[in-house]
Amino acid sequence: MPEKITIRDGNLSVPDNPIICLLKGDGTGPEIVDTAVSVIDRAVAKAYDGRRKLHWLELPAGLNSLEAGGELLPAATLAAIRDHVIALKGPMTTPVGEGFRSVNVTLRQQLDLYACVRPVKHFDSVPSPICAPQKLDIVIFRENTEDVYTGIEYAADSKEAESLMHCLHDLGADVRIDSAVGIKPISRFGSKRLIRRAVEYALAHGRRRITFMHKGNIMKFTEGAFRNWGYEVAREMLGERMVTLDEVGDEREPPAGKILVQDKIADAMFQDLLLRPHWHEVIATTNLNGDYLSDAAAAQVGGLGMAPGANIGDDAAVFEATHGSAPHYAGQDKVNPSSVILSGVLMLEHLGWKEAGALIMQAIQETIQNETVTYDLARQITGATTVRCSEFGKLIEEAIARG
């Protein structure tokens, strides 16, 4: 019988037949999610010989929900995710510069999914614009609820902007009166809980380098504070296991049993990912920095189509594709489903079902090396065979069956 996942003393309690919320999204979302679900189900059946099974609870959200006469994000959908703890989600369309705010952002804020977790690692044979993409193996922890994602902004010439401008002038700030204004809150509470989760991940997965990415040289009381709080949390959690750059030198090689804790100014971090990616393993950063860095890092290993994502809080977690909904490709069975499939791997690992996740990883690698791939990869691989989204999923399932 299907059962709910629960949280006890801060830890997941996962039955053998858990209910997983499913938000298919819009645009290409339904087709890539259907493919991903089939792959995930095959891996679970193979790994546990039928003893475990996921039970999917489909929920309305996004443009499809709105066009069907409902809401973009129904209250019942939010309530169901809170009740069932875990969800897998496809991409959802967000208009630019006008219209409704992102459903993705609303989910993160309403469910307090404060940690956006983005592993970035290269699969052999995936085309890359850099010479040695295999050197990049990082996990980015991006704060998910503060910074620009609070959405606190006022239009130029509005009464709200004018009022705020007067306050800023009273504080001695020289801001042009015709400015649009946004607020960038970064709290001690929000920063520290995100950083704690990053340090916990490093400890649990044997990662030996933790980096705090920031722009604290300019924004000393927001991003600079994030950096300082990062070192406080690291010292508290790691104790004598923590070493700094002063102790390890330019090679960034921590001694056995130690974890290097360092920080990097945001613009310099992008250079490091290209020239010295091995210097970084777990990166904790603020919201906007993490948004930029995650996509740039994904470009080094094949693009967003190969990049999984997780949004995790203390009471719920949503695993989702990191790319957009690509509505111009909707219904064509064309788009690469790997981002959703790999997000499903993160979900399985979160549940403690690592064996099923490992089967999927191995099967994706085998399928790509056979050069039977979706159009986005095939156009970069000489002699590759182009297959549809659903066909690519079936090839992965066949590799799982052989695994």
N, C-alpha and C positions, 0 to 999 in steps of 0.2 A: 504493500500500500504506500502511496506517496505520502511523505512527511515533510514538515517544515524544518528548515535549518534554524537553529536557535543560537544565542550567544550566552555563554555562562562564564562569569568571572572574567569577562573580556576575551574569551576564546570561543571560536566556532565549535558547535556541536553538530556534526554532519551525519545524518542517517544514511543508510545504503540506497535509499530511494528518495533523494531530496527533490523538492519543488524549486525550479529555477524560473524566475520571471524572464520573459522574452519580449523585447521591444524591437520590432523589425525595422522601424524607421521608415523613411520615404525615399523617393528617387530609386537608386539601385539597391537601397537597403534590404528590401524583402528577398531579392534573389541571392545576394551574397550571404545573408543570414541563414536562409534555408540551406545553402550549400555548407555553411559552417556547422550548423546543427547536425547535419547528416554525418559530417566527418567526426565531430565530437562524440556523437552517439556510437559510431563504429569503434572509436578508440576505447571508450569506456567498456563496451561489450567485450572487446578483445583483451583488454588489460585485466578484467576481473571475471572473465568467463561467465558473464550473466549474473554475478552476485550483486552487482551494483547497476543502477540505472538512473539517469536524469529524467525528471518529469517536467516538461516545459509548460509554463503558464503564460500564454500570449496576452499582452496588455496593449491597449490603444495609446498612441502618442504620436506627435508630429503632424505634418501636413495631411497625411492620410486620415488621421483621426479628425482633424478640422474639417476636411472636405466631406467626411461622412456625417457631418452634423454635430460632431462632438467638440471637444476642446483640444488645444495643442497638447496640454499636459493635464489630463483629468485628475481630480483629487483622488479618485479611486485607484488610479495607477500609482500615484505616490504612496498611498496607504498600503497597497499590495506589496510594493518593494520594501517598505518598512517592516511589514509583517513577515515577509519571506527572506529578507536579508540580502539575497544575491540576485543580480540581474545581468543578462547579456543583451547588448544593445547595438543596433545598426545605426548608420549615419542618418542625421536629420537636417533638413534644409534650414538655413538661417539667412534672412535678407540682410543686405549690406547697406548701412546708412539710413535705413528707415524700417518701418514695420515692427513686428514683435521681436523681443529679445530671444536669445538662443535658448532652446529647450535644454540643450546640454548644460548650459550654465545654471539654469533654474534647477535642474535635477541635482547638481553638485551643491548648490546653496541650500535647497530645501531639505536634502538628506544629510547635509554637513559632510560631504565627501571631500575632506580637506586635502587629501594626498592624491595628486595625479602621478601615477607611476608609469614610466615609459622605458622599458628595456630596449636598447638598440644594439643589435649584433648582426654580423654579416652571415648569410648563407652562402656556401661555396657555389660558384657558377652564376650567382646573381650579378648582373652588370652594375658597375659602379663608376662614377666619374673620377675616383681617386685610385692611386696605384696600389695601396695596401689596405683595403677596407677591413681585412681580417684583424687588424690591430685595434679596431674600435670595438669595445665590449663594455658598455656603460649602462647604468640604470639611473634615470633622472627622476628625482622626487621634486615635483613642482607644487608649491602651495596653491590651493585650488579655490579659495573662497574670498581672498582679500585682494589688495593691490587694485588693478584696473577692473577686476571681475566684480567688484562691488557695484560698478555701474553708476557711481556718483558723479554726475557731470551736468553742466548747465550750458545751454546754448548761448552763443554770443548775442548781446543786446537784450537778453531776457532779464526780467526783474530779479530772478534768483542769482544770475551771474553778477548783476550790478550790485546787489546786496553783499555778495561774497567779496567782490572787488573792493568795496569800501572797507571791509574788515581787513583784507590783506594790506591795503594802503595804511590803515591804522597801525598795523604791525611792522610797517617799514618796508614792505615788499613793493617793488617797482614793476607793476603789471599793466600792460596796455588795457585801457578801458574797454576796447572792443573785442577783448579776448573771450573765447569759449573757455570754460574752466572745468577741470576734473580733479577729483580728490583721490589720493593714493594712500589708503590706510594700510599699515603693516604693524600688526600687534605682537607683543611679546608672547601672548598665549598661542596665537595662530602659528607663529614662527616656530616656537619650541616644540609643539606637538608634531609638526611636519618633520622637523629635524630629528626628533626622537624616533620616528618611524624609519627614517633613512638610516640612522645608526643601528637600529634593531635589524634592519635588512642586511646591512654589512656584516654584522655579527653572525646572523643565521646562515649566510651564504658564503662565508669565508672571503669576503671582499676586504682588501687591505689598504684601500685609499678612499678617503671621503673628502669631497671638495665642496665648499660653500661658494656659489657663484653670486656676485653682487655688483652693484654700481656705487659702492659706498664711498668711493673717492669724491663723488659729486653729491650724492644724496646720503649725507652722513647720518641723519636721524631716522631714516626709514630702512634703506638697504644696508647702510653701515651697521645699523642696530641688528638687522638680520644676521649679518656676519658675526657680530659679537655674541649674540645669543647662541649661535651655532657652536662656538668654542665653549661656551658655558655648558651646554648640553653634552657635548662630547667629553669634556673633562669629568662631568658627573657620571656618565654612563661607562666610560672606558677606563678611567683611573690611570693606573700605571701602564696600561696597554697602549695609551695614546702617545704618539710622537709627532713633532712638528717639523717644518722644513729646516729650522735651525739645527735639528738633531740628525737629519738624514742627508742633507746636502742636495746638490743639483740633480742627481740621478733619481731622486724621489723614490728610493728603494727602502722601504721600512724593514727593520731587523725582524727576524723570525719571532712570531708571537705578538708583534706590534701592529698597530694600525696608524697610518699616516693621516693626519687631519690638517687640511690646508684650505686656503681660500684663493679665489681668482676673480679679478675684475672682469665684468661681463664681456667686453669687447675682446680681451685677451683670451678668453675661454674659447671663442670660435677659432682663433688661430691654433690653440692647443689641440683641438679636435682634429685639425687637418695635419699638423706637424708632429705632435707628440700625444696621440690619443692614449697611449699606454700609461700616461701619468694620472689618468682619472678612471675611477671605477664606479663609485656612487656619488652622484652630484645632487645636492640639495639647493634649491633656489626659490626665488620669489615667482609670482605668477607670470608676469609678462616676460621676464627673462626665460623662464622655463618653456613658455609657448614658442618663442623664437628658437631656442636651443634644440628642443625636441624635433622640430621639423627639419632644421638644418642637419642634425645628426642623422635623421632618417634618410636624407638625400644621399648620404655617404654610403649607405648599404642597400640602395635600390629604391628608395622613395617611400612615401606614406603607405603604399600598398603592401609593404612588408613590415610595417611598424604597429605593434600591438599597444593597447592602452588600458589602464585600470584607474578607476576613481574610487578611492577607499576611505571610509570613515570608521568610527568606532562602532557604529550600529548598522551599517549597510555597505555594500560595495557594488559598483556598476562597471562592467567590463565592456569596452566599446571599440569600434573601428576608430582610427585616428584621422581618417580622411573625410572629405565631404560626401554629400549624397549623389553628386554627379547626375542630376536629373536628365541631362541630354542623352545619357546612356541607359536610362530606365527601360526595362523590359527587353533589352537586347541580349541578356545572358552573356555579357562580355567582360565585365569588370573583375579584376583580381580579388578573390575572396580572402586572401592570406591575412590581411589585417584583422578581420573578424575571427578567423580561425586561430591565429596566434593570441588574440585576446581571450579566446576560449581556453587556450593553454594556460594563460595567467590565471584564469578562473579555476581551472582544475588544480593548479598548484595551490591556490588560495584555499581550496577545499581540503587540501591534503592528499589529493589523488594524483600524485606526481607521475606514477607509472603510465597513466593514460596520456598525460601531457608529453612525456618523453616519446611515446609512440608516434604522436602527431609530428613532433619536431623532426624525428628521423624520417618520417614518410614525406614531409614537405621537402627536406633536403634531397631525398632520393628522386622525387618527381622533378625537381628543378634540374638536377644533374643529368636527367634523361632528356632535357631540353624540350619538354612538352609543357608549354606554359601559356598563360593568358597574353593578350596582345601587348600589354605594357612592357612585359619582359621580352617577348618574342621579337619585337622591333629593335631590340638592342643586342640580340644574340644571333649571330650569323648561322643560318641553317636550322634554326629552331622551328618546331612545329607549333602553330597557334591552335589553342583549344578554347572552348567556351568556359565560362565560369563554372557551370555545373559539371562539365567534363573534367576540368582540372580537379574539382572536388572528388569525383569518382576515381581518378588516378591516385589521389592521396589515400582514399579508402582502400584501394587495392594494395597499395604499399603497406598500409597498416595491417591488412589481413596477412601479408607475407611476413610481417615483422615478428 
